[in-house]
């Protein structure tokens, strides 16, 4: 289940769900008009052939949105009648995304609702008409057409949280958690969605650390989810702000949120806006040089937040999307005997096995690699810009920030390729090249001899389709070609550098606290100076643990 909070978390979620659905748009449209789906997997005859069918289907099955039914009785996107589509863990049987979208202001969630309606109608071949924005307070109003998002899972308020962690954590009137509050309504949405799952074993929280809703309500919601579902694996995808410029309270907000999240979640994936922007600027400069431009002109403009979210969504999709097909335990009414799966606990058990060390980073060659392809590939925008696994590894080595004096405690590398490629990393030379390059990028600690977990899969990447329009149709309807490579190397790494990057924010927050700067914004909601100082000490102890690891 994916839960997104605040403006930053919901904008990232929008990019992620666009990516999750884009891969099936063309096939879904053809299903509606011709009754066939090219990516469907036929039911094997007899239980003995199920395992073989799973291996055969891995070459062509998609893990994105199930194709729609011609009937709208379910109210969701539905499943195609008489077709066998591998079940994705990201979507319910009725076609709705397993997502809960929360914000203290309605604007971004309303935009997601209109996007979900457009995606649903594009999949059903019903046009590109967007739904009117909801006007009701509380739950976003149900659009007149089917929607990617379940309407009852969109929770909004009209007041905001003032870019203040304390206001987000305790609520406007210090009543957050009371009946009818945004927190209690959000927990009820998560409880209802969990009951639709066969097994509720993992939850991904998407939020920013700079604002009030993402940092304050996000950390409070994580604590409440942990109390209500103690055995669920909880991954927090926390967007760290730029060093300056977001909000004067961002250092307090970030460190207070981290102090509450760290003992609560099983993995804390810290996505630094500054690191991603720096890597993307370097890749843009390299692409400009390859095409005859100047590096200075390409690196000068600041990266827009849309670009940062698009890259983070690509990396998240490569890491969290299903990696294999297994026999489905669903009822006979479900058309496919196969289920796409990627258990989050398998990832977290390797990259964050120790409770004292759970800070993570993610990087993918896909979003960076499309900028550094060979000249022959750059001339054809539809050609895969990364023709080899060596090129994928080269991209990561070139643009991922170096760890400095820090070491990698553990990391998992996902090798994803298109369904027509040869078996991934099939030759020993390719395997050794990739592992050697990874070891150079992420030098391991001496006490962990099994630092690398390599996961090759031929399930397709969730690629974003080209934004161009053709014959008046959007790219989703027109079947625009992918703008990214069909194969990628993506890494989820637990290393010291992630924690050490928090030191500038700690220093700045201590200076502000020594002068009691901005503290009145927190004391009015019951957060005393001692609580802020304790939060800074808690985060500093995590940094010191990583420094001595």
C-alpha positions as CSV (number, residue, x, y, z in Angstrom):
1,X,0.0,0.0,0.0
2,X,1.2,3.5,-0.9
3,X,0.3,6.4,1.4
4,X,1.2,9.9,0.2
5,X,1.1,13.0,2.4
6,X,1.4,16.7,1.7
7,X,2.3,18.6,-1.4
8,X,5.7,17.0,-2.0
9,X,4.6,13.4,-1.2
10,X,1.5,13.6,-3.5
11,X,3.4,15.2,-6.3
12,X,5.9,12.3,-6.1
13,X,3.0,9.8,-5.9
14,X,1.4,11.4,-9.0
15,X,4.6,10.7,-11.0
16,X,4.9,7.2,-9.6
17,X,1.3,6.3,-10.5
18,X,1.6,7.8,-14.0
19,X,4.6,5.6,-14.5
20,X,2.8,2.5,-13.1
21,X,-0.1,3.0,-15.6
22,X,1.6,4.3,-18.7
23,X,3.1,0.9,-19.6
24,X,-0.4,-0.6,-20.1
25,X,-2.2,2.3,-21.7
26,X,-1.8,1.1,-25.3
27,X,-2.5,-2.5,-24.5
28,X,-5.6,-1.6,-22.5
29,X,-7.0,0.5,-25.4
30,X,-6.5,-2.4,-27.8
31,X,-8.2,-4.7,-25.3
32,X,-11.3,-2.5,-25.3
33,X,-11.5,-2.3,-29.1
34,X,-10.4,-5.7,-30.2
35,X,-11.0,-8.0,-27.2
36,X,-7.4,-9.0,-27.0
37,X,-4.4,-7.9,-24.9
38,X,-1.0,-8.6,-26.3
39,X,0.6,-8.8,-22.9
40,X,-1.9,-11.3,-21.5
41,X,-0.8,-14.7,-20.2
42,X,-3.0,-17.7,-20.9
43,X,-4.1,-19.9,-18.1
44,X,-1.9,-23.0,-18.1
45,X,-3.6,-26.4,-18.5
46,X,-3.2,-28.2,-15.2
47,X,-1.3,-27.3,-12.0
48,X,1.9,-29.0,-13.2
49,X,2.4,-26.4,-15.9
50,X,2.0,-23.4,-13.6
51,X,5.6,-23.1,-12.7
52,X,6.7,-23.3,-16.3
53,X,4.1,-20.8,-17.4
54,X,5.4,-18.4,-14.7
55,X,8.9,-18.5,-16.2
56,X,7.6,-18.2,-19.7
57,X,5.3,-15.3,-18.8
58,X,8.2,-13.4,-17.1
59,X,9.4,-12.4,-20.6
60,X,6.2,-10.7,-21.6
61,X,4.0,-10.0,-18.6
62,X,3.6,-6.5,-17.4
63,X,3.4,-5.4,-13.8
64,X,1.4,-2.3,-14.4
65,X,-2.3,-1.4,-14.3
66,X,-4.7,-4.3,-15.2
67,X,-6.6,-3.8,-18.4
68,X,-10.2,-2.5,-18.0
69,X,-13.4,-4.4,-18.4
70,X,-16.0,-3.3,-20.8
71,X,-18.4,-3.4,-17.9
72,X,-18.4,-0.6,-15.3
73,X,-20.3,-2.5,-12.6
74,X,-17.3,-2.7,-10.3
75,X,-17.0,1.1,-10.3
76,X,-13.2,0.8,-10.8
77,X,-11.1,0.0,-13.9
78,X,-12.1,-3.6,-13.6
79,X,-10.5,-6.7,-15.1
80,X,-10.9,-8.0,-18.7
81,X,-13.3,-10.8,-19.0
82,X,-11.8,-14.0,-20.4
83,X,-8.3,-12.7,-20.3
84,X,-5.3,-13.7,-18.1
85,X,-3.4,-10.7,-16.8
86,X,-0.8,-11.2,-14.1
87,X,-2.0,-9.6,-10.9
88,X,0.0,-6.6,-9.7
89,X,0.4,-6.0,-6.0
90,X,0.0,-2.3,-6.7
91,X,-3.6,-2.6,-7.7
92,X,-6.7,-4.1,-6.2
93,X,-8.9,-6.7,-8.0
94,X,-11.4,-4.0,-8.9
95,X,-8.6,-2.0,-10.6
96,X,-8.2,0.8,-8.1
97,X,-4.7,1.7,-7.0
98,X,-3.7,0.6,-3.6
99,X,-3.1,4.2,-2.6
100,X,-4.2,6.6,0.1
101,X,-3.7,10.3,-0.7
102,X,-3.7,12.8,2.2
103,X,-3.2,16.6,2.4
104,X,-4.2,19.5,4.6
105,X,-5.0,21.5,1.4
106,X,-7.1,20.2,-1.4
107,X,-5.3,21.5,-4.5
108,X,-2.8,18.7,-5.1
109,X,-5.1,15.8,-4.3
110,X,-7.7,17.3,-6.6
111,X,-5.1,17.4,-9.4
112,X,-4.3,13.7,-8.6
113,X,-8.0,12.9,-8.8
114,X,-8.4,14.5,-12.2
115,X,-5.2,12.8,-13.4
116,X,-6.6,9.4,-12.2
117,X,-9.8,10.0,-14.0
118,X,-7.9,10.9,-17.2
119,X,-5.8,7.8,-16.9
120,X,-8.8,5.6,-16.3
121,X,-10.7,6.9,-19.3
122,X,-7.6,6.6,-21.5
123,X,-7.3,3.0,-20.5
124,X,-11.0,2.4,-21.2
125,X,-10.8,4.2,-24.5
126,X,-13.3,6.8,-23.3
127,X,-11.3,9.9,-24.1
128,X,-9.2,12.4,-22.3
129,X,-11.9,14.3,-20.5
130,X,-10.9,15.2,-16.9
131,X,-13.3,15.2,-14.0
132,X,-14.5,18.4,-12.4
133,X,-12.6,19.3,-9.2
134,X,-14.4,18.2,-6.0
135,X,-16.1,20.8,-3.9
136,X,-17.1,18.8,-0.8
137,X,-15.1,19.1,2.4
138,X,-13.4,16.0,3.7
139,X,-13.4,13.2,1.3
140,X,-12.8,14.3,-2.3
141,X,-16.0,14.1,-4.3
142,X,-16.4,11.1,-6.6
143,X,-15.9,12.1,-10.2
144,X,-18.6,11.3,-12.8
145,X,-16.3,8.7,-14.5
146,X,-14.2,5.8,-13.3
147,X,-11.0,6.8,-11.6
148,X,-7.6,5.3,-10.9
149,X,-7.9,6.3,-7.2
150,X,-10.6,5.1,-4.9
151,X,-12.6,8.3,-4.0
152,X,-12.9,7.3,-0.3
153,X,-9.1,7.1,-0.1
154,X,-8.6,10.8,-1.0
155,X,-8.6,12.8,2.3
156,X,-8.2,16.6,2.4
157,X,-8.7,19.6,4.6
158,X,-8.9,23.3,3.8
159,X,-6.6,24.8,6.4
160,X,-3.0,23.6,5.7
161,X,-0.3,23.1,8.3
162,X,1.7,26.3,8.0
163,X,5.1,24.6,7.1
164,X,5.2,23.8,10.8
165,X,6.1,20.3,12.2
166,X,4.3,21.0,15.5
167,X,1.1,22.1,13.7
168,X,1.2,19.0,11.5
169,X,2.0,16.6,14.4
170,X,-0.5,17.9,17.0
171,X,-3.0,19.6,14.7
172,X,-4.3,23.1,14.3
173,X,-6.1,23.1,17.6
174,X,-3.8,20.4,19.2
175,X,-6.6,17.9,18.5
176,X,-5.0,15.8,15.8
177,X,-6.1,12.2,16.3
178,X,-9.6,13.1,17.7
179,X,-12.6,11.7,15.9
180,X,-13.2,13.5,12.6
181,X,-9.6,14.9,12.4
182,X,-7.5,14.4,9.3
183,X,-5.3,11.9,11.2
184,X,-8.2,9.7,12.3
185,X,-9.8,9.8,8.9
186,X,-6.5,8.8,7.3
187,X,-6.0,5.9,9.6
188,X,-9.6,4.7,8.8
189,X,-8.8,4.8,5.1
190,X,-5.6,2.7,5.7
191,X,-7.6,0.2,7.8
192,X,-10.3,-0.2,5.1
193,X,-7.7,-0.6,2.4
194,X,-5.8,-3.1,4.5
195,X,-8.9,-5.2,4.7
196,X,-9.1,-5.4,0.9
197,X,-5.6,-7.1,0.9
198,X,-5.1,-10.8,1.1
199,X,-2.0,-10.1,3.2
200,X,-1.2,-6.6,4.6
201,X,2.6,-6.9,5.0
202,X,4.1,-3.6,3.8
203,X,3.3,0.1,3.5
204,X,5.3,2.8,1.7
205,X,4.9,6.4,3.1
206,X,5.7,9.2,0.6
207,X,6.2,12.6,2.1
208,X,8.5,15.6,2.3
209,X,10.5,16.7,5.4
210,X,10.3,20.5,4.8
211,X,6.6,21.3,5.1
212,X,4.1,20.9,8.0
213,X,1.9,18.1,6.6
214,X,4.6,15.9,5.3
215,X,7.0,16.2,8.2
216,X,4.5,16.6,11.2
217,X,1.5,14.6,10.1
218,X,3.7,12.2,8.3
219,X,5.7,11.3,11.4
220,X,2.6,11.1,13.5
221,X,0.8,8.9,11.0
222,X,3.8,6.5,10.9
223,X,3.7,6.2,14.6
224,X,0.0,5.5,14.6
225,X,0.3,2.9,11.8
226,X,3.1,1.2,13.7
227,X,0.9,1.0,16.8
228,X,-2.1,-0.3,14.8
229,X,-0.2,-2.7,12.6
230,X,3.0,-3.7,14.5
231,X,4.0,-6.5,12.1
232,X,3.7,-4.5,8.9
233,X,7.0,-3.5,7.2
234,X,7.1,0.2,7.0
235,X,9.2,2.1,4.5
236,X,9.3,5.9,4.7
237,X,10.3,7.7,1.5
238,X,11.3,11.1,2.9
239,X,12.2,14.0,0.5
240,X,15.0,16.1,2.1
241,X,14.8,19.8,1.2
242,X,17.6,21.9,-0.4
243,X,20.0,23.4,2.1
244,X,18.4,26.8,1.8
245,X,15.4,28.4,0.3
246,X,12.4,26.1,1.0
247,X,11.2,27.5,4.3
248,X,12.9,29.1,7.4
249,X,11.6,26.3,9.5
250,X,12.9,23.5,7.3
251,X,15.9,22.5,9.5
252,X,13.7,22.1,12.6
253,X,11.0,20.3,10.6
254,X,13.4,17.9,9.0
255,X,15.2,16.9,12.2
256,X,12.0,16.7,14.4
257,X,10.5,14.4,11.7
258,X,13.6,12.2,11.5
259,X,13.8,11.9,15.2
260,X,10.2,10.5,15.3
261,X,10.5,8.4,12.2
262,X,13.8,6.7,12.8
263,X,12.7,4.5,15.8
264,X,9.3,3.8,14.1
265,X,9.9,2.7,10.5
266,X,11.8,-0.3,9.2
267,X,13.6,1.7,6.5
268,X,14.0,5.4,6.0
269,X,14.7,6.2,2.4
270,X,16.2,9.8,2.4
271,X,15.8,11.3,-1.1
272,X,17.9,14.5,-1.2
273,X,16.7,17.1,-3.6
274,X,20.2,18.7,-3.7
275,X,21.9,15.4,-4.6
276,X,19.4,14.5,-7.3
277,X,19.5,18.0,-8.8
278,X,23.3,17.9,-8.9
279,X,23.3,14.5,-10.6
280,X,20.7,15.5,-13.1
281,X,22.6,18.7,-13.9
282,X,25.8,16.8,-14.5
283,X,23.9,14.4,-16.8
284,X,22.3,17.3,-18.7
285,X,25.8,18.9,-19.1
286,X,27.2,15.6,-20.4
287,X,24.4,15.3,-22.9
288,X,24.9,18.8,-24.1
289,X,28.6,18.1,-24.6
290,X,27.8,15.0,-26.5
291,X,25.5,17.0,-28.8
292,X,27.9,19.8,-29.3
293,X,26.6,22.2,-26.6
294,X,28.5,23.8,-23.8
295,X,28.6,22.2,-20.4
296,X,28.2,25.6,-18.7
297,X,25.0,26.5,-20.4
298,X,23.5,23.1,-19.6
299,X,24.4,23.0,-16.0
300,X,23.4,26.6,-15.2
301,X,19.6,26.3,-14.9
302,X,18.2,24.9,-11.7
303,X,16.4,21.6,-11.9
304,X,12.6,22.0,-11.7
305,X,10.8,20.0,-9.1
306,X,8.9,18.1,-11.8
307,X,12.2,16.8,-13.1
308,X,13.3,15.7,-9.6
309,X,10.0,14.0,-9.0
310,X,10.2,12.2,-12.3
311,X,13.6,10.9,-11.6
312,X,12.7,9.8,-8.0
313,X,9.6,8.1,-9.4
314,X,11.7,6.2,-11.9
315,X,14.1,5.0,-9.3
316,X,11.3,4.0,-6.9
317,X,9.5,2.1,-9.6
318,X,12.7,0.2,-10.5
319,X,13.3,-0.7,-6.9
320,X,9.7,-1.4,-5.7
321,X,8.0,-2.8,-8.8
322,X,7.4,-6.5,-9.0
323,X,10.5,-8.6,-9.8
324,X,9.0,-12.0,-10.5
325,X,5.8,-13.9,-11.2
326,X,4.4,-16.6,-8.8
327,X,1.3,-18.7,-8.8
328,X,-1.7,-16.7,-7.6
329,X,-3.6,-17.8,-4.5
330,X,-6.7,-15.9,-5.6
331,X,-10.0,-17.4,-6.2
332,X,-10.9,-19.2,-9.4
333,X,-12.9,-16.1,-10.4
334,X,-9.6,-14.3,-11.0
335,X,-8.6,-14.9,-14.6
336,X,-4.8,-15.2,-14.1
337,X,-3.0,-18.0,-12.2
338,X,0.0,-15.6,-11.9
339,X,0.8,-12.8,-9.5
340,X,3.6,-10.3,-9.8
341,X,5.4,-9.9,-6.5
342,X,8.3,-8.0,-4.9
343,X,8.0,-8.4,-1.2
344,X,9.3,-5.3,0.6
345,X,10.6,-7.3,3.5
346,X,13.1,-9.0,1.2
347,X,14.6,-5.7,0.3
348,X,14.5,-4.3,3.9
349,X,15.9,-7.5,5.4
350,X,19.0,-7.1,3.3
351,X,19.6,-3.3,3.2
352,X,18.5,-2.5,6.7
353,X,19.0,-5.7,8.8
354,X,20.1,-3.8,12.0
355,X,17.6,-1.4,13.8
356,X,20.4,1.1,14.4
357,X,21.2,1.5,10.7
358,X,18.2,2.1,8.4
359,X,19.0,5.2,6.4
360,X,18.7,4.4,2.6
361,X,19.4,6.0,-0.8
362,X,18.1,5.0,-4.2
363,X,19.7,5.7,-7.6
364,X,18.8,4.5,-11.1
365,X,20.7,4.6,-14.4
366,X,17.5,5.2,-16.3
367,X,16.8,8.8,-15.5
368,X,20.4,9.8,-15.9
369,X,21.4,7.4,-18.7
370,X,19.0,8.9,-21.2
371,X,21.3,11.9,-21.2
372,X,24.6,10.2,-21.9
373,X,23.9,7.7,-24.7
374,X,26.3,7.2,-27.6
375,X,26.0,9.6,-30.5
376,X,24.4,6.9,-32.7
377,X,21.7,6.3,-30.1
378,X,21.2,10.0,-29.4
379,X,20.2,10.6,-33.0
380,X,17.2,8.3,-32.6
381,X,15.0,9.4,-29.7
382,X,13.2,6.0,-29.7
383,X,16.3,3.9,-29.5
384,X,17.3,2.6,-26.1
385,X,20.0,5.0,-24.9
386,X,21.7,2.3,-22.8
387,X,22.6,-0.6,-25.1
388,X,24.6,-2.6,-22.5
389,X,24.8,-3.4,-18.8
390,X,28.3,-2.0,-18.8
391,X,26.8,1.4,-20.0
392,X,24.2,1.2,-17.1
393,X,27.0,0.7,-14.6
394,X,29.1,3.5,-16.2
395,X,26.2,5.9,-15.8
396,X,25.8,5.1,-12.1
397,X,29.6,5.4,-11.5
398,X,29.7,8.7,-13.3
399,X,26.8,10.6,-11.7
400,X,25.9,9.0,-8.3
401,X,27.6,11.1,-5.5
402,X,30.7,9.5,-4.0
403,X,30.5,8.2,-0.5
404,X,33.7,10.0,0.6
405,X,35.1,8.5,3.8
406,X,31.8,6.6,4.4
407,X,31.3,2.9,3.7
408,X,28.3,0.9,2.4
409,X,26.7,-1.4,5.0
410,X,24.6,-3.1,2.4
411,X,22.9,-2.5,-0.9
412,X,20.6,-4.2,-3.4
413,X,21.0,-3.8,-7.1
414,X,18.0,-4.4,-9.5
415,X,18.9,-5.2,-13.1
416,X,15.8,-4.7,-15.2
417,X,15.6,-5.4,-18.9
418,X,12.9,-5.5,-21.6
419,X,11.2,-8.7,-22.4
420,X,13.0,-9.2,-25.7
421,X,16.5,-9.0,-24.3
422,X,18.7,-12.0,-23.6
423,X,18.7,-13.3,-20.0
424,X,20.0,-10.6,-17.8
425,X,23.6,-10.8,-16.8
426,X,23.7,-14.3,-18.3
427,X,27.4,-14.3,-18.9
428,X,29.9,-14.5,-16.1
429,X,31.9,-11.6,-17.6
430,X,28.9,-9.3,-17.4
431,X,28.1,-10.4,-13.9
432,X,31.6,-9.8,-12.7
433,X,31.8,-6.4,-14.4
434,X,28.7,-5.1,-12.8
435,X,29.6,-6.4,-9.3
436,X,33.1,-5.0,-9.6
437,X,31.8,-1.6,-10.6
438,X,29.3,-1.6,-7.8
439,X,32.0,-2.5,-5.2
440,X,34.1,0.4,-6.5
441,X,31.1,2.8,-6.2
442,X,30.0,1.6,-2.8
443,X,33.1,0.3,-0.9
444,X,31.8,-2.1,1.8
445,X,32.3,-2.2,5.5
446,X,34.7,-4.8,6.7
447,X,32.3,-6.6,8.9
448,X,29.7,-7.5,6.2
449,X,31.0,-10.0,3.7
450,X,27.6,-10.1,1.8
451,X,27.1,-6.4,1.1
452,X,25.6,-6.8,-2.4
453,X,22.3,-8.5,-3.3
454,X,21.9,-8.5,-7.1
455,X,18.3,-9.0,-8.4
456,X,18.0,-9.6,-12.1
457,X,14.5,-9.6,-13.6
458,X,13.0,-9.6,-17.1
459,X,9.7,-8.1,-15.9
460,X,9.4,-4.8,-17.9
461,X,10.4,-1.5,-16.5
462,X,7.6,1.0,-15.7
463,X,8.7,3.5,-18.3
464,X,7.1,6.9,-18.9
465,X,5.7,7.4,-22.4
466,X,6.6,10.3,-24.6
467,X,4.5,13.4,-23.9
468,X,4.0,14.1,-27.6
469,X,0.4,14.1,-29.0
470,X,-0.7,12.5,-32.2
471,X,-4.0,12.9,-34.0
472,X,-5.3,14.9,-31.1
473,X,-4.8,12.1,-28.6
474,X,-2.5,12.1,-25.6
475,X,0.6,9.9,-25.5
476,X,-1.2,7.4,-23.4
477,X,-3.9,7.0,-26.1
478,X,-1.6,7.4,-29.1
479,X,0.9,4.8,-27.8
480,X,3.9,7.2,-27.7
481,X,7.2,5.4,-27.4
482,X,9.1,5.2,-24.2
483,X,11.5,8.1,-23.6
484,X,13.7,6.0,-21.3
485,X,15.9,3.0,-21.6
486,X,14.3,-0.4,-21.6
487,X,17.0,-1.7,-19.3
488,X,18.4,-0.2,-16.2
489,X,20.5,-0.7,-13.1
490,X,19.0,0.6,-9.9
491,X,20.5,0.6,-6.4
492,X,19.0,0.9,-2.9
493,X,22.0,1.5,-0.7
494,X,22.6,1.8,3.1
495,X,25.8,3.8,3.5
496,X,27.4,6.3,5.9
497,X,27.2,9.2,3.4
498,X,23.4,9.4,3.9
499,X,23.7,10.1,7.6
500,X,26.7,12.4,7.3
501,X,24.8,14.6,4.8
502,X,22.6,15.6,7.8
503,X,25.4,17.4,9.6
504,X,24.9,20.8,7.9
505,X,21.3,20.8,8.9
506,X,22.2,19.8,12.4
507,X,24.7,22.7,12.7
508,X,22.2,25.2,11.3
509,X,19.5,24.0,13.7
510,X,21.7,24.2,16.7
511,X,22.7,27.8,15.8
512,X,19.0,28.7,15.5
513,X,18.1,27.0,18.7
514,X,20.8,28.7,20.6
515,X,19.3,32.1,19.6
516,X,15.7,30.7,20.1
517,X,15.0,31.7,16.5
518,X,11.5,30.7,15.2
519,X,10.9,28.6,18.3
520,X,7.7,30.5,19.1
521,X,6.1,28.7,16.1
522,X,6.6,25.4,18.0
523,X,5.9,26.4,21.6
524,X,2.4,27.6,20.7
525,X,1.5,24.0,19.8
526,X,3.1,22.6,23.0
527,X,6.6,21.7,21.7
528,X,9.1,23.0,24.2
529,X,12.7,23.9,23.6
530,X,13.9,20.7,25.4
531,X,11.9,18.5,23.0
532,X,13.6,20.2,20.0
533,X,17.0,19.9,21.6
534,X,16.3,16.2,22.3
535,X,15.3,15.6,18.7
536,X,18.6,17.2,17.5
537,X,20.6,14.9,19.9
538,X,18.7,11.8,18.7
539,X,19.5,12.6,15.0
540,X,23.1,13.4,16.0
541,X,23.5,10.0,17.7
542,X,22.4,8.3,14.4
543,X,25.0,10.3,12.5
544,X,27.7,9.3,15.0
545,X,26.7,5.6,14.8
546,X,27.1,5.7,11.0
547,X,30.4,7.6,11.3
548,X,31.8,4.8,13.5
549,X,30.3,1.9,11.5
